[in-house]
Amino acid sequence: MVYKPNKSGYHPICSVFQEISLSDQLKIQFTSQKDCVIRSNDGDLPTDHTNLLAQVYYQFKSIIPYGMLIDLQKNIPIGGGLGGGSSNAGALIRFLIQSFSLSYSDQQQIRLAKSLGSDIPFFLKGGTQLVRGIGEKCQRLPAKAGQFYVLVIPDISINTAAIFHHYDCDRQKNPLLPATRTPQSILRYYKGPNTLKETVFRQYPLLKDVEDQLLALGTPEIHLSGTGSTLFFYTSTWKSALQWKERLTNQLKSCTVTNCQIYAVKPIRRK
């Protein structure tokens, strides 16, 4: 759930974030030239100073003795609402702190992550977390077993800031005020209404068309990931997720369909 922006212009949220097995891959080489060079398989990805990986490096540049060459294999689509850039940034923060044995408390790491992006604090520890504030208040939750996902991703890249702007315009006369308590549906089921969904669908009607197609094919309830273009639903078995992936890949030629599971250090037994 997303609420009325605060004085700084950021929107408080109340959401459950879940780390999943879909991931990018970072290969890092230390270099003698103190700079950050980024290479990627995705030609649409900026690799200059605006990239979050470069911004993380510049935060540490004065206290580490090397530069970095980063090869980034993008598997998470840009603008899909799956936190690809934020997860990469969180991983690099952890990597640099561990590699150089830097003395950063949890709160210092959170402040650093928050200064770069409101989703990044979650990725410092990942897993399953209740996320509030503007993204910096993260509370660990028990992972739900037997939870698998099918992701349906149209070829649409959505700008988060633009969606929040349109959301504010939509709710100008009736802004949603922060709840005093976390809704029970979120705490119990890890599910809740995505208050940005209506705005996203209004700006990108194709997403509503895809949702209608999915429901017509008999899928479970469809959810939208954040402000991005990823539609997803839950299945209780890995076999079912694989079957849905195969079926939807054949039916939805304009979308990328993939299946995944919650990320865990110990692999979950698939049935």
N, C-alpha and C positions, 0 to 999 in steps of 0.2 A: 504494500500500500504506500502511496506517495501523498505527502501533505503539503499544505501551504508553505511557500518559501519563507525562510527566516530572514533576518535583517541583512545577512551576508549574501542573500540571493540563492543559497542552496536549499534544496528540498529535503526535509526529514523523511525518512522511509521507515517502514516496518516490513521486513521480508525475511524469508529463509533462503540462504544461499547454499547451494550444493556443488561441491567439487565433483566433476565427472571425469571419465577416463579419456575423453577426447582432449587432445593436447597438441600444442606446438612443440618444437624441439629446438633447443639452443645449444650450439657448439661454440665454446669460448676459448680463444687463444690470447694469452697475455703478450703484449708487445712492448718494445722499448720506447716507442713514440707514445707520449701520453695524450692519447686521443681515443675516441670510440668510433670504430668503423663498423657499419652494419651491412650485411649482405642478406638478401632474402630471395626465396623462390617465387614470391608474389610481387609482380611488377607494380601493383597498385599501392603497395605499402611504402609510405615515406621512410627513408632511411637516414634522414638528416637529423638535426638537433631537435626536431619536433617529435621524434620517436621516443616513447617512454623509456626504452632501454638506454638511449643516449642520455636522457635526463637523469636516470638513476646513476649512470657512471659519473656525470658531472657533480653529483652530490658527494661522491667519494673521491674524486680526482685528487684533491689536495692531501688525502691521507693514505692513499695506496701508491706504490712505487711504479705501477705499470699502466700502459694503455691496454685497450682490448679490441680484438677483432671478433665480431659475433656473426656467426652464420645462423640465420633464423629460418627454419623450415616451418612455414605456415600451414597448419591443418585446420585451425579454427577460423571461420570466415570473418572478414573485416565487417564491422557494423551489423553483426548478427545477434548482438545481445548476449554473447556467451563469455565475455570478459577476457578475450584473447590477449589484448595488450596489457590489461591489468594483471593477469596471471603471469605474464612474462616479466613484468616489472617486479612483482612480489618475489618471484623466483630469483631474480638477479640480486635483489636486496639481501635475501637470505644467503645466497652463494658468496657474495663479497664479505659479508659479516663473518661467515664461517671460515672462508679461505684465509682471511687475514687476522682472524681471532680478535675482531674489533669489539670493544666493550659498549654494546648498545643494549639498554634495557628494553623490555617489551614496550613500554610507553614511548621510548625514544624511537623505536622502530615504527610504531603506529603513527607518531607525529610526522616522521619522514614520509611514510607511505601516503598519509592523508594529504600532505603538501603537494604530492604529484598526481593524485587522483582518488576520488572518494571510494572507488571499489577496491583499491589496492590493499587496504588493511586486512580485508578478509583473506587474501591470498598469502598472507604471511604464515598462516597456519592451515588454511583450507578446511577440508572435511565438510561437516554440516554445521552451520552456525545461524543463530538468530542475529540479524543485522539491523541496527537502529541508528538514530542520529542521522548524519549525512553519509554513513557508511563506516564510521570509525568505532562504533560501539558493537563489538562482536562477542557473542556468547556461544560457547560450544554446546551443541545438542547431540544426543545419541543418534547415530546413523540408523536409518530404517532398513532392515534386511529385506531381501526379496524385492528390490526396486530397480527396475531397468527402464530405459528410455528409448523412444524413437524420435529422432530429430528430423524435421522437414524444413529445409532451408531454401527459400526462393533466392534467386540471384538479385538481391536487393541489399544495399548497404545503407543503414540508417544512422543519421547523426543524432547523438543523444541530446546535445544542447538544443537542437532544433525542435525535438519532440517536447522537451520541457517547456520551451517557449510557447508552442501551440497548446500544450496542456494548460498553461497559465491563462492563455486567452480564452480557452474553452470554459474554464472555471472562474473567470474573473468576478462574476456576480455571486458565486457560491463556493468559495475556496474550502477545501477539506482541511479541517483543523486536526492537529495531532491527537490521537487517543491517549487517555491517561494510562491505559493498560493495554498490553498486547492482546489482540483478539484471540479467543480460545481456539478458534478454528486453525489459526496459524501454529499455535503451540502444540495442539493435539495431532493435527493432520499434516503439518508443514505445508499447508496450502492456504491460499487466500486470494481475494480478487486482485487482479493487476489493474490498478486504477489508470494506468497509461494505455491500456489496450484499445479503448475506444478512440483515443486521439491517434494512435498509430494506425489503426484501421481506416480512420477518416483520411489521413494523409497518404496512405498506401492501400487503396481498395483491393489490389491484387491479393493481399494477405487475407482479407475477408473471403475472397473467392476461393483461395486454397483451403481455408478452414472449412468452408461449406462443402468442398469436394471431399475432404477427409471424413467429415461427419456422415456424408452420404454413403461413403464406403464402409461405414460401421465402426469407425475407430472409437476408442474411449474419449472422454472429455479432453478438449484441446486447450493447451495453455500457451501463452506468449512469454518468451524469455526477455524480461526487462523491457527496454525500449527498442530491442533489436528485431530482426526479421525472422527469428527462429520460432517455429511452432513445434510443440512437442506434446507427447502423451506418455503415460506410464503403462508398463506391462509388469506382470508378476513373475514372468520367467524369461530367461535368455532366449529360449527356443521361440517363444511368441514374438519377441523383439526382432529376431532374425526373419521370421515369417512375414511380419509386417514390413520390414525393410525391403524384402524382395518384391512383395506385392505392390507397395507404393512406388518403388523405383520404376516399375513397369507402367504404372498408372499416371505418374506425375513427371513427365519428361522435362519440365522446366525447373524442377527443384532437385537439390541434392538431398538424399535421404540416407541417414546413418543411424546406427544403434550404438548405445553405450550403457555403462553402468556407473554407479557411484564409485568414486575413486577411493581405494583403500590400500594401505600398505600390504595387508595380507589379502591376496586375491579371493574374491567371493566365488563360492562354488556355483557354477552355471548349470542350469537344468533345462 
